[in-house]
Amino acid sequence: MDVTANEDVPVHDEFVVCGGVVTHVLKCGPWSDLFDTKDSPKLLVLVITGNPGIPAFYAGFVTALYLNLQKRYPVWVISHAGHVSAPRGVKVDEEGPEDPSPRKLDDAFGLEGQVEHKLAFLRRRVPASLKLVLISHSVGSYVLLEMMKRAPQLPHKEQSY
């Protein structure tokens, strides 16, 4: 993957509350709200991190992936619950009453909680009609496999391995 440093690639950080825990999402591409129907993409690439669960570690990878997808699809990286704090002064998007699962996770910081954390994020932030490409690294692979066991509809109507 050949990525030049002066390409104009929109990469931004968002901090949201998910399952009662501040969560860092690194977003590559111009999309921040996938529910905006006029400019919504048809597919999302979501990366689930390994430990220590910090999205910034994957910035180069997601930028290269975004460019190799001809800038047509967003590529996002989600932190593990409790692994990243929002910097001082940064706005954190709180969970709202529209959240289908606004409750706090029982054990957001344990392995089971990390699985539920990612599922809660998908329910709240990703339309069910959107196709997903799920990428994981290290312990994120375990989290992803557990997510697929608990919510087999995750690949949104299509499954490919």
C-alpha positions in Angstrom: 0.0 0.0 0.0 1.6 3.2 -1.1 0.4 6.2 0.9 1.8 9.6 0.4 2.0 12.0 3.3 0.4 14.9 1.5 -2.8 13.2 0.5 -5.9 15.0 1.9 -7.4 12.3 4.0 -10.0 13.3 6.6 -9.1 11.6 9.9 -10.8 12.7 13.1 -11.3 11.6 16.6 -14.6 11.3 18.3 -15.3 10.5 21.9 -18.7 9.0 22.7 -20.3 7.3 25.7 -21.2 3.7 25.0 -22.5 1.4 27.7 -21.7 4.0 30.2 -18.0 4.2 29.2 -16.2 6.9 27.3 -15.1 5.4 24.0 -12.6 6.8 21.4 -13.5 6.3 17.8 -11.0 7.2 15.1 -12.8 7.9 11.9 -11.3 8.0 8.5 -13.4 9.6 5.8 -15.8 12.5 5.7 -18.7 10.6 7.4 -19.3 11.1 11.1 -23.0 10.3 11.2 -24.0 7.1 9.3 -27.7 7.8 9.8 -27.5 10.9 7.5 -29.3 9.2 4.5 -28.4 11.7 1.8 -24.6 11.0 1.9 -24.5 7.7 3.8 -22.1 5.1 2.4 -23.4 1.5 1.8 -20.5 -0.1 3.8 -18.5 0.5 6.9 -15.1 -1.0 7.7 -14.8 -1.3 11.5 -11.5 -2.2 13.2 -11.6 -3.7 16.6 -8.2 -3.2 18.3 -5.9 -5.5 20.1 -4.4 -4.5 23.4 -3.9 -1.9 24.6 -7.0 -0.8 22.7 -5.8 2.6 21.5 -7.2 3.6 18.0 -4.3 6.0 17.3 -2.0 2.9 16.9 -4.0 2.0 13.7 -4.1 5.5 12.1 -1.6 4.6 9.3 -3.3 1.3 8.6 -6.8 2.8 8.3 -5.6 5.7 6.2 -3.9 3.3 3.8 -7.0 1.2 3.7 -9.3 4.2 3.1 -7.1 5.3 0.2 -7.0 1.8 -1.3 -10.8 1.7 -1.1 -10.7 4.9 -3.4 -12.1 7.0 -0.5 -15.6 5.4 -1.1 -16.1 3.9 2.4 -15.5 5.0 6.0 -12.9 3.1 8.0 -13.4 3.4 11.8 -11.4 2.1 14.7 -13.1 1.7 18.1 -11.2 1.7 21.4 -11.7 -0.9 24.1 -13.9 0.3 27.0 -11.9 2.1 29.6 -8.6 2.1 27.6 -8.7 5.8 26.4 -9.8 9.0 28.2 -11.1 12.0 26.4 -8.5 14.8 26.4 -9.3 17.8 28.6 -11.8 20.1 26.8 -12.9 17.6 24.2 -16.6 17.2 23.7 -17.9 13.7 24.6 -21.1 12.7 22.9 -23.4 11.3 25.6 -25.8 8.4 25.2 -29.3 9.6 24.6 -32.8 8.3 25.2 -32.9 7.1 21.6 -30.1 4.6 22.5 -31.6 1.0 22.3 -29.3 0.0 25.1 -28.6 3.0 27.4 -27.8 1.0 30.5 -24.3 0.7 31.9 -22.6 -2.6 31.2 -22.2 -4.8 34.3 -18.5 -5.3 33.7 -17.5 -2.9 30.9 -13.8 -3.5 31.5 -13.7 -7.3 31.5 -13.6 -9.4 28.4 -17.3 -10.1 28.4 -18.0 -6.4 28.8 -15.7 -5.6 25.9 -17.9 -7.8 23.7 -21.1 -6.2 24.9 -19.5 -2.7 24.5 -18.8 -3.2 20.8 -22.3 -4.6 20.2 -23.8 -1.6 22.0 -21.7 0.7 19.8 -23.0 -1.0 16.6 -26.6 -0.8 17.8 -26.4 2.9 18.5 -24.0 4.2 15.9 -24.3 2.0 12.8 -27.6 1.5 10.8 -28.6 -2.1 10.5 -28.9 -1.7 6.7 -25.2 -0.9 6.4 -22.9 -3.7 5.3 -20.0 -4.3 7.6 -16.4 -5.3 7.0 -15.1 -6.2 10.4 -11.3 -6.3 11.0 -9.7 -7.3 14.3 -6.3 -7.6 15.8 -5.0 -9.8 18.6 -7.5 -9.9 21.5 -9.9 -7.9 19.2 -10.2 -11.1 17.2 -11.6 -12.9 20.2 -14.0 -10.0 20.9 -15.1 -10.2 17.3 -15.7 -13.9 17.3 -17.8 -13.6 20.5 -19.7 -10.7 19.0 -20.7 -12.9 16.0 -21.8 -15.7 18.3 -24.1 -13.4 20.2 -25.3 -11.4 17.3 -25.1 -13.6 14.2 -26.9 -10.9 12.1 -23.8 -8.7 12.4 -22.6 -9.1 8.8 -25.9 -7.5 7.9 -27.5 -9.9 5.5 -24.2 -11.1 3.9 -21.5 -13.2 5.3 -18.1 -13.5 3.8 -15.0 -15.0 5.3 
